[in-house]
Amino acid sequence: MSQEPQDLYIGGRWTAPDHGHYEVVDPADESVVGLAPEASRAQVHEAAAAAREAFESWSRTTPEERAAVLDRAADIMQRQYEPWARLAQQETGAPTGIARGMQVGVGVTRFRRYARGALEPVEKGLPPQVTEAGPMGKASVLGALEVRQPVGVVTCITSYNNPWANPAGKVAPALAMGNTVVVKPAPQDPLSVFRMAEALHEAGAPAGVVNVVCGSALEVGEAAVDSPEVDMVSFTGSTGVGRKIAEVCGRGMKRQLMELGGKGAALVFDDADLDSAVLGIGTTFSFYSGQICTAPTRVIAQRGIYEQLIEKLTGYLSFMKVGDPAAQGTVVGPVISAAHRDRVESYVELGRKEGARVVAGGGRPVVGEGRGFYVAPTLLADCTPDMRVVREEIFGPVVVVVPFDDEEEGVRLANDSDFGLIDYVWSGDVARAFRVARRLRAGGVGVNTIGRNMEAPFGGFKMSGVGRDVGSYALHAYSEVQSIVWPG
């Protein structure tokens, strides 16, 4: 457990929370990792006011100054890599390889990327327009300039599955564009986000440019959204919460960037490399224990390889060692909380009742002394499109498999979803794979891969979100477009 209770970070100062502290629990063994601050509604609004006050000067700094702050913060994160990676592992329950490679490391990478991003051009000249003489006046030639301006104060509400990559992907591009931020981390694992604030503080971010507020009560997130000082909300989380945030943003005409739920379809055709498909689909079992919205959780398999694919996935599961995330050889760690474990298990039981065949998993593994929030990686076969386990996001290490006959049916089944974040196609016929990819109603499609190009736009169709980020698209997301016109 951390020695000192964590304070809030408001206006460049570490501030005691009005409502005391609550325990952050290690999902692996239920021990207390540290004490997180419980902010009041007034303190959240105070943080937004501090961000508003800092915006005028920060938005007028040079791109080089902003880049230098982000680079120095990345240096500090790199220097503190080992202790901060251990903290992230304790908060999230991620296995060591993921905790090291995908948490602090990705945070460093994203701060470096947007230090460079701060230097990207924000002005673009447009072709001059020739206007003939008419009722509006004489003939003229008008020049035009497109300018990207910072939005203002941005509230960043982050997800629990990665307390480094997710906030870094919001905070770094927002600051690079000249915005100021109020960060509200997930209540389950907020301590890592305060370490990010610590790095920015030491790096010389001026008072008020970055503020971090926290709390387990709903009022903390609500205040971070409804504050009149906030111009934009960037949210990663469930579609249900996203809807509520959107309603508040709509009343205040606040800008939104939302990365919401997913139920990624993985279309596997008869001619696919099944070993490649199994390796990709298997990440649902191992990567953050399925607590990732991009996971290929809904497998749509052509009948010619249906049973073979299930057999290979079952064999793959035999290598999925569930256990202490800090222990060597562990592939699958716990899910984030007891409540979430119960939720995932209830979906597995629901699948049984709906008629799905539980091929593997389905029980509760016992690890060590029986503490921790572990879920067995589970494979459900013989599913039908109307089952709730096929239609709803489970957000755990559970894969469902639905058969299909031909390409038309496969595309129809893949698109028969409220979600549309990332889908996948496996086929030996690359022309068909790309043809199918273009027909899928999803913000991204992986063709014979689960890999992501980190400069490609990221976001969802339908209930999976609003807007796009990653790469230069994130810089665009955290900016407003202004046009300046003049006579030639």
Secondary structure, DSSP 8 states (H G I E B T S, - for coil): --SS---EEETTEEE--TT-EEEEE-TTT--EEEEEE---HHHHHHHHHHHHHHHHHHTTS-HHHHHHHHHHHHHHHHHTHHHHHHHHHHHH---HHHHIIIIIHHHHHHHHHHHHHTTS--EEEEEEEEE-SBTTBS-EEEEEEEEEEE-SEEEEE--SS-TTHHHHHHHHHHHHTT-EEEEE--TTS-HHHHHHHHHHHHHT--TTTEEE---SSHHHHHHHHH-TT--EEEEES-HHHHHHHHHHHHHHT-EEEEE-----EEEE-TTS-HHHHHHHHTHHHHGGGG--TT---EEEEEGGGHHHHHHHHHHHHTT--BS-TTSTT--B---S-HHHHHHHHHHHHHHHHHT-EEEE--S----TTT-S-----EEEES--TTSHHHHS---SSEEEEEEE-SHHHHHHHHH-SSEESEEEEE-S-HHHHHHHHHHS-SSEEEES-----TTS-B--EETTEES-BSTHHHHHHTEEEEEEEEE-
